Amino acid sequence: ASAPDGRFPSAAFCVFSNRFLAIIVAVIAVKIRHGAVVANNVAPLMAFAPCALSNTMSSWSQYASLRYVSFPVQTVFKSSKIIPVMIMGRVLKGTGYPTSQYAEAFMITVGVAIFSVFSKSSDKDTTTEVIGLAFMCMYICFDCFTSQWQDKVYVKYGRANVDPYQMMLGVNSSAILMTTTGLIVNGDIPKIIEFFKANPTVLQYNIITAITSATGQLFIYTTIKEFGPIAFTVIMTTRQMLSICISSIIFQHPMSVKALCGAVIVFGVLFYQIRRKYLARQNRSN
């Protein structure tokens, strides 16, 4: 068992607390919007179980990889989700994407990877092991499956019939069963209680994390419903770049020329996409 004054003994409990608060928020929202928690749901709760499992396994794989891969490898993997999401969409739903979209996704991936690697250094000199690469591959696969399956649920049962709150309730209801089982099987609960007794202030940080996670989920499910999994993945991929930019401004960290080149590539592609879609809309309206 971990020492009560050491590191928090269970990553699974962090996932559990996030899911627990998300369910409370989702139950209240669904009750207010639909008049009942389950009775008026078009999509059954079991429809959300596959993406709940993949979402849980994605989080677990990411945490498990941290001890075995270096920072640049983590960054490259996290930056390369757009093309795997497109491939997963083709596998799950038969969605086809033009070659130009694959090229744009590749350029965004390269730009974010360059920017992230050259704008931040790792706190640890972690070497990359084969098991770490396996965990990161699992993370990518499960993460890509999650957003595409959620979009599949919206398509199958009708976007008008499944709102983000119902998606949030369905996914987290299934996920909390999995995380609870994991906590019991691994015997984490006594260690968690002991840790909280020795470090009571940790609970408030856990609650804050759960609140931000639940709030984030509302935006995530709304984005996937309204704009699709590809747009969501692009947002999540470029998000880390924006967070590094904000951090460098606030804490006055210098930005290397290579990092700036990566930023130029990403924003260049994004502005190109915006202009292309704008011109396409103009042509349709004419």
N, C-alpha and C positions, 0 to 999 in steps of 0.2 A: 504494500500500500504506500502511496505517496505521503510524505510528511505533511501535517496540517498547515505548516507555515511555508511550504514549498509551492510549486506550480499547481494550478487548478487540476484536480485529478481526473477529470472526465470531459473530453470534448463532446461526447454524446449528450451530456446534460445541457450544454450550451445549445445544441440543436433542439433538444427536447423543450427547453424553456422558450425558445423562439417559436416553435410550433404551438405550444400551449397558449401563448398570448395571441398568436395569429388566429387560432380557433375561436377564442373569445370574441375578438374583433369581427371575425367573419360571421359568427352566429348572430351577433347583434345586428350587423348590417343586413344579412339575409332576412332576418325576422322583420326588420323595419321596412325593407324594400318589397318583400314578397308575402308577408303576413304569416309565414310558417317557415320553419328551419329546413324541413325535408320534404314536406307534402307537395309543395308546388315546384319542386325541382324536376326539370325535364331529363337531365342527365343523372343516372344513378351514381351513387358514391363509388361503386366499383369501377366506373369508367375512369376515375382519377387515380386508381391504385398503381398502374404502371409508371406514370410520371412521378408519383410520390416515392416509389421505390428507387427510380433512377435519380431523383433529386437527393434523396438520402445517401445513396451510394456515391453520388458525385461529391457531396460534401466530405464524406468519409475518405474517399480516395485522395482528395486534395490535401486534407489534414495529414493523412498517412504518408504522403510523398515528401513532406517538408524536411524530413530528416535525411533523405536520400538523394536529393537533387540540388544543384547549385542555383543561385539566383538567376543567372542568365537563361538557364534551361527552363526554370519555372516561368519566366517572362515570355519566352518564345512560345511555349505551350499555351499559356493563357491568351496570347495575342493571335493564336492561329485557329480560333474556333469558328470563324465565319464560313470557310469552305467546308469543314466537316458538318456544320449545320445544314448547308445546302445539299450535301450528299445524303444526309439522314432524311431530309425532306423528300428526296427522290425515292429513297428506299421505303419510307413509311407511307407516303401519300402519292408517289408517282409524279411529284412536282418537277417540271423542267425549268432550267435556268439558262439564259443565253450565255454564250462564251464570254461576252463583254462583262457580264456580272461576275463571272469567276475571276476574270482579270482584275477587276476593281477590288474584289475581296482579297486577292493575293497582294495587291499593292498596299491596301490598308494594313494587312497583316505584317508585311515587311516594314512599313513605316512605324507602326506602333512598337514592334520589336526593337527596331533601331533606337527609337526615342527612349523607351523604358530602360534598355540595357545601358545606354550611355549617359543617362541622366540620374542614375541612382546606383549606389553600390550596396552589396549585401553586408549585413551585420555579421554574418558567419561565413567562414571559408569552408562551405560544405562541398564535398566532392559528389559527383554524380555516379550513382550505382544503377545497375540494370533494374533492380526492383523498384527504384524511384521512377524510372522511365515507364515501367509497367503501370505504376499507380497513376502517373500523369495521363497515360493513354486511356486508362479506365475513366479518369476524370473527364477527359474530352468526350468520350463516347457517351457516357451517362448524361453529361450536361447537354449535349446536342440532342439526345433523345428527348429530354424533358420538355424543352420549348416546342419541339415539333409535335410531340404527343398532345400537348395542351392545345396547339393550333388544330390538331386533328379532332379533338373533342368539340371545339367550337364549330368546325365544319360539319361534323357528323350530326350534332344535335341542334345546329342553327345558332349563329352568333347572337341572334335576337333572343334566344331561349336560355342562354347560359351567360350570366354576367360575371365580372371579375370576382365578386364576393362569393358566388357559388363555387367558382374555380378554387378560390382560396380555401373555402371550407372543405371541399372534397379532397384536395391535395394534402392539406395539413391533417385532416382526420385519419387518412391512411398512414401518413408519415409518422404521426405521434404513436401509433400502435407499434410501428417498427422500432422507433427509438426507445420506447418504454421497454420493449422486449430485450433490446440490447443492453439497457441499464441493469435489468434484472439478471440476465444471463451472465454478464461480466462482473456482477457484484459491485457495481460502482456506487450504489445508493448509500451504504454506510460510510464510505470514504468521503462522499460529497457532504453529508451531514456533519461529519467530523471537521471538514475543512471550513464550512460555514460557521461552526461554533468558534473555531480559532480565528477566523477572519470574517467577522460579520459585515464589514464594509463591502466585501466582494459582491454581496447580494444586490446592492444598488446598481453596480456596474452591469450585473447580469440582467437586471430589469431594464436598464437603459438600452442595452444591446437588443433585448427582445422587442422593445418598443420600436426602435429604428428598423429592425428586421421586418416586423409586421407592417409598418408604414411603407417600407420599400416594396413589399409583396403586392400591395394595392396598385402601385405604379407599374410593377412588372407585369401583372396579369392584364391590366388595362392596355399596356403597350402591345403585348402579344396579340390581344383580341383585335385592337384597332389597326395595327400596322404590320403584324405578322412576326414570325420568329427571326427572319433575317435582319429586319430593321432593329429589333431588340438586341440581337447579338452585336451589330455594329455599334449601337449605343454603349453596350457593356464593354466592348473592346476599347473604344476610344475614351471611355470614362476614366480608365486608369491614367491615361495620358493627361487629361484635364486636371485630375487630382494632383499629379506631379507638378504641373504648371502652377497651380494654386499654392502648393506647398513651397515651391521655389520662390514665389513672390512674397509670401507671408514670412518665411524664415530666411529670405535673401540668400538662397543657395544658387551658386553659379550654374548656368546651363551651357553644356558643351556645344560646339558647332555641329558635331555629328547628331546630337539629340535634336537640335533645331532642324537639321535636314530631314530627320524622320518625321517631325511635326509638319513640315512643309509638304511632304509626300501625302500624309494622311488627310490634311485639310484640303489639299489640292484635289484629291479624289472625291472627297465629300462635296466640295463645291461643284465639281464637275457633275456628280450625280444629281444634285439639286437643280442645276441649270438644265440638264438633260430632261428631267421629269417636268420642269416648268415649260420647256419648249414643246414637249409631247402634249401637255395639257392645252397649250395654246393652239396647236395644230388640230386637236380634237374639237375644240370650241369653234374653230373656223370652218 
